[in-house]
Amino acid sequence: MTTIDTTVPMAPHATMHRARLAAPRPSLTATHGIPGRAGRLVAQLGDRARVHGACDETGAAVLADIADSDVNEVRAVLRLVFGLDGPVLDLAAGLGRMTVPLLALRREVTALELSGDVLDRLVRRLQQAPAPLRQRCTTVQADMADFAIDRSYAAVVLGGASVSLLDEVGRMGMYRSVRRHLAPGGRFLLSTVDHGSSAALPPELGTEVVTPSGHAYRVYEYWQADSPTWTFTALPKDYGHGPVTVCTTTQRVLGAAQLQVELERAGMVVVSRTQITEPGRRHPVVLIEAALPDAVTGPARL
């Protein structure tokens, strides 16, 4: 395994009447800015809450654990990569949710990650893997919005809807970087959470998730229709006494149709768009397959 570092006051009776209508809401400070029921739960925890974002080591680990409970995206990516011949670049690799299965597919994989702490954890994870598998992996610390690696790839993968971490300028930079690194006939595979069909639903959905590691979480997805962002929050299902780890991330809403327009403006062609979560899911995940124009010979599968 090789590592590359690139671096008016109110009358009393009116006050009483209002108090019967609505309970006081926790302050934004108490909720750590988390909306909805999840924020109220965090406020109730008070000083016990240890709130982490998606990009620190603890938060990334929680998100990776929850993501491991849904293998549909991984399977969809592997099916497409299986038909390609050559190395794979895994953008925003995190703790290896995509990296490790791609390596198991006997592909040479470059895992690119911005966070040095997260990348170190990935390296430690790979050190526990069989030698032939870890020897096929190169890790790169770099920004997916602007990277340069002296290699071309049969597939560039951006999973976990991580495209939402980038603003418009960042996405344009990423598309340019991807184009520079795609081998002839190569494919760019990226996933997104498509909120378009969720407008009629209530703003918040809470579910319970048990991960393959045995951890149980309360997971909350909060999105107001037409809002440009949505918030994902996870807490342990049973948190007893003492500190409670809370992971929360607010991400941009980027529908598949919008990403297709952006990719086409960036000089790529969208070959397919596939919903990879079960029908009826509140926020379905869509996998987009794009390529350079000269690599497309048949009709698009949209």
RAJOVEN-V687727 format. One record per helix or strand of 3 or more residues. SS is the DSSP state (H for helix, E for strand). FROM is the first residue (numbers start at 0). LEN is the number of residues. If there is no record, write none. Layout:
BEGIN
((SS | FROM | LEN) (SS | FROM | LEN))
END
This chain:
BEGIN
((E | 1 | 4) (H | 11 | 10) (H | 27 | 4) (H | 35 | 13) (E | 48 | 4) (H | 56 | 11) (H | 71 | 11) (E | 87 | 3) (H | 98 | 6) (E | 108 | 5) (H | 115 | 12) (H | 130 | 4) (E | 136 | 5) (E | 152 | 6) (H | 161 | 4) (H | 167 | 14) (E | 181 | 13) (H | 195 | 3) (E | 203 | 7) (E | 215 | 7) (E | 228 | 8) (E | 243 | 9) (H | 255 | 10) (E | 267 | 8) (E | 283 | 9) (H | 292 | 3))
END
